[in-house]
């Protein structure tokens, strides 16, 4: 986005070009700078984006591949996420920006079509995933009311997107406060679940002798890594941190650490209470089923409440990057100026665009048919970030060996994911191709129009 010369001297806590300075007005002079986030608040935005519906729906699918060794799969996925988090943290510490991971792509590949196409793909995929999480919220909310129906699933899905959009309009502090409450509730309930199930679990169900092959366990990482995809959201908090070079890496590692511990503990609790076949048969209710032996029917409702909080937090986290991302990309010419404006001085156009697309998709389409699109594109973007990082490593001071290990692990997961998932879900592959072609078309059309106007004397 911004050129390297513009960023020189910003290694400390200074905000990047186009980002409001702490305590003052932004570049346009008509909006006050946002109140700064703490490390914990930034981390919780990431945790809220990660610990969404994934943990509730992944256990059965991962169990089919990895059996009772799902906890190892989550641990491996967490390590890979932390390796990618290292790349993000070193990048963000050197080049803090409202554009988040898109700034890293621009640093590695320049301000050309690669960055533009990836930016449009990320924006589109973010809207799709937000719509999917909103539908998950709608499903749990509909089940919780006596008049629930398929129509109410759509209504609740649209409602949660509207509510979280209004929350984001209020600013990053409002987002952070709500996300803190959401994450505290989710972590608290899942911690109770983990303790109760681990204390009462049957160790024989987790015996190593019953584990599948190493190949199967590694293959399942492509599934469990999905639960960590939200960590990239932390990169967009740089614009709201007082000293991003110091605070962003710590927020990134804290978010990933919390998520990894939660996932490993929950999977140990579930597979230490239920047999693999019971977990697979239970599907999205596996956690509730595992809580029933000690918590009874209260366990089911406890997990339902957790799911509502988790999916609302994930919706909130999905919408959070939209405004900063679009404003930053518009300021450097990657997006049309309209995407960076604020309607009425308050409502960011990028946020409105993401929310409207998410609602349309949630209400009008079966998003389960393309459930893996977020994983595929996120893995591709993560790999591109590290490839770009290798090109500017001398500026970030990152260790070459860690970057290479992280890149190799990400590529392995991506290839495995393509073989095991995309082949079985051709609709996802079609959706990815459509998003790619539309992104290329929009980027080419916009930049031709932009360049034509600039060429007029």
PENOR-V708439 format. One record per backbone hydrogen bond with DSSP energy under -1.0 kcal/mol. CO is the residue of the C=O (numbers start at 0). NH is the residue of the N-H. Records with the same first field share a line. If there is no record, write none. Layout:
CO=NH, NH
This chain:
2=6
6=9
15=18
20=23
23=32
25=28
30=25
37=41
38=42
39=43
40=44
41=45
42=46
43=47
44=48
45=49
46=50
49=51
52=56
53=57
57=61
58=62
59=63
61=65
62=66
65=68
68=72
69=73
70=74
71=75
72=76
73=77
74=78
75=79
76=80
77=81
78=82
79=83
80=84
81=85
82=86
83=87
84=88
85=89
86=90
87=91
88=92
89=93
90=94
96=99
98=101
99=102
100=104
101=105
102=106
103=107
104=108
105=109
111=115
112=116
113=117
114=118
115=119
116=120
117=121
118=122
119=123
120=124
121=125
122=126
123=127
124=128
125=129
126=130
127=131
128=132
129=133
130=134
131=135
132=136
133=137
134=138
135=139
136=140
137=141
138=142
139=143
144=147
148=152
149=153
150=154
151=155
152=156
153=157
154=158
155=159
156=160
157=161
158=162
159=163
160=164
161=165
162=166
163=167
164=168
165=169
170=174
171=175
172=176
173=177
174=178
175=179
176=180
177=181
178=182
179=183
180=184
181=185
182=186
183=187
184=188
185=189
186=190
187=191
188=192
189=193
190=194
191=195
192=196
193=197
194=198
195=199
201=204
202=205
203=206
206=209
207=210
212=216
213=217
214=218
215=219
217=220
218=221
219=222, 223
220=224
222=225
223=226
224=227
225=228
227=230
228=231
229=232
230=233
231=234
232=235
233=236
236=239
237=240
239=36
242=245, 246
243=247
246=250
247=251
248=252
249=253
250=254
251=255
252=256
253=257
254=258
255=259
256=260
257=261
258=262
259=263
260=264
261=265
262=266
263=267
264=268
265=269
266=270
267=271
269=272, 273
271=201
274=278
275=279
276=280
277=281
278=282
281=284
282=285
284=288
285=289
286=290
287=291
290=294
291=295
295=298
296=300
297=301
298=302
299=303
300=304
301=305
302=306
303=307
304=308
305=309
306=310
307=311
308=312
309=313
310=314
311=315
312=316
313=317
314=318
315=319
318=321
320=324
321=325
322=326
323=327
324=328
325=329
326=330
328=333, 334
329=332
335=338
336=339
340=348
341=344
342=345, 346
346=342
347=351
348=352
349=353
350=354
351=355
352=356
353=357
354=358
355=359
356=360
357=361
358=362
359=363
360=364
364=366
365=368
366=369
367=370
369=372
371=375
372=376
373=377
374=378
375=379
376=380
377=381
378=382
379=383
380=384
381=385
382=386
383=387
384=388
385=389
388=391
391=394
392=396
398=402
399=403
400=404
401=405
402=406
403=407
404=408
405=409
406=410
407=411
408=412
409=413
410=414
411=415
412=416
413=417
414=418
415=419
416=420, 421
417=422
420=424
424=427, 428
425=429
426=430
427=431
428=432
429=433
430=434
431=435
432=436
433=437
434=438
435=439
436=440
437=441
438=442
439=443
440=444
441=445
442=446
443=447
444=448
445=449
446=450
447=451
448=452
449=453
450=454
